[in-house]
Amino acid sequence: MNDIAIRVENLSKQYKIGAIQRRHATIREAITNAMYAPFQAVASLLNGRRSSVPGHPSSPSAERSAPSNIIWALKDVSFEVKHGEVIGIIGRNGAGKSTLLKILSRITEPTEGRAEIYGRVGSLLEVGTGFNGELTGRENIYLNGAILGMKKAEIDHKFDEIVAFAEVERFIDTPVKHYSSGMYVRLAFAVAAHMEPEILIVDEVLAVGDIAFQKKCLGKIDGVAREGRTVLFVSHNMATIQSLCQRLLLLQDGTVKMNGDPHVVISHYLSEGSNINLAEVDLVNHPRGVHSQEPALRKAWTVNGKKLKRNLILMGESLTVFFEFRCSRPVINPGFGFVIEDGHGRPVFCLNNYIVPTDNNTFRSTKAGVASLHIPQVPLLPGTYYVNLAIMEGGSQKCVDYVERALAFHVEAADVYGFGKIPDNTVGVVFVPGQIAVSPENGTVGECHAS
C-alpha cells in the first residue's frame, strides 16, 4: 500500500454536449430562494395537474424522454502507479488524456469511480493557469506558487532559481500580459517544476517554446524522476516519451487500450490505422486523414526495386511512393509532400517539389493526377517506416489535404556493404555509403570501402 502513488479504479467522466455546468449559488441567492420557496411550493400545487400531464414540458416523463447528447470522456479506467515511476500517457486527440489528468489534479470530479493520490501533487496542465495578466512576473510567482500549495518561505527560497530557469530576469517586474507566449510558458513551467512535488503531472506544455527551452524542461523532468519522484507525462512526441518513461498507457475513446512496455505500446499506436501490411491503401476514408479543405488524396501505394507493388524493401533497394489526387478546383502552384517517419514517429526526411526538381516544373495549377517520390537507394536500416502525404498550395502556404501515416513499408536487412555482414537497427536509423582509410605508422595508406 505504501508503495502506491496513484490508484485509479473504474474511473469514468461524462459530459453533456451543450450543457451548462451547474453554478453554485451565492449567499444572497440562497437567502432569496429560501424566502420564495413557500410561494413556489403553493404555485407547484396549483399547477400540479397541468404539469403532471404526460408530454408536458415540465413533467417528469418529458424530462426523462428528452434527448441528451452524452459523451464519456473516460469509461472504466483503472491502473496503478508506484512511487518513483515515470508513466507516459499517449493517444489521439479526444482519447481522454487531459480529462484524466484534470481529475488526478482535482480540477474536475469524476462521474463514476475513484482516484486515490498518495503524495503532494504539482500539475502543469495549461500554460499560465492561475496567472493574472495585470500582475508582474514576481507577483505571479508568489500567486501561482500559493495556488500550487507552496508556502511563502518555500517560494522565497526558490525564487532566484525559478527566475533563472525561466530566463525572465529583465522582465520580472513587468506585468505578464506583456510577456510573449514563450516567456509565459517558461515562467509557468519554472514555478510548477520547482515546487518539488512528490507527484508531477505534465500535459503537453513542452510543445510551446523553443528547442533549447524544451531540452531544459526535459532535463528538469528527468531530474525529478531521478530523485525518485513520480511523474505522469502526456506528449505526442514519441521519442521523448520513450526516452523518459518506464511504462506507457495508451488511451483510446476514453478507455485504457494498452498498459506496458513503451516500445511495444508505441509500435502498436503508430501502426494502428496505417494499413501496415498493404502496399495500396484508400486515403479518402483513412482514419488519420486531416482534410483542411477537402479529401483530395484518393489512394497511395509503394513499388519496390523489382517494379512490384509491394511494401517490403531490401536495404539499398529503390523505392517509389505514389499517390493519386483529385481536387474539386484547380490548385494554384501545387506542392506534393512526402515525410518519412521511423517507428518512433520521428521524421527521418521530408521531400516536396518546392525543394526537389520534378519532371515538370512548368505547370502553375493542377486539378488531378498522380504524384510520386522515387528514392534510387533507400538509406534506411531494418525496420518499419511510415509515409505522411500532403498536397499544398501557394508555395506551402496552405494545406489542401494531409494524411498522417498514410501507408507503411518495411525495410529488410541486406548485405549492402558487400562484406558478408548485415547492419541492424541498433546502430541508428540510416546507413551511409562511405570509405574508411587507415594509415599505419610507417606504411602506406589502406582503404576500406563501404559503398
PyMOL commands that set and color helices and strands:
alter all, ss='L'
color gray80, all
select helices_A, chain A and resi 27-46+48-51+60-65+97-104+137-147+152-166+169-171+176-178+181-193+205-207+211-226+238-244+262-271
alter helices_A, ss='H'
color red, helices_A
select strands_A, chain A and resi 4-16+70-82+86-90+112-117+121-124+199-203+230-234+247-252+255-260+280-282+289-290+297-303+312-314+319-332+334-341+347-352+365-375+383-393+398-412+434-438+446-450
alter strands_A, ss='S'
color yellow, strands_A
deselect
rebuild
show_as cartoon
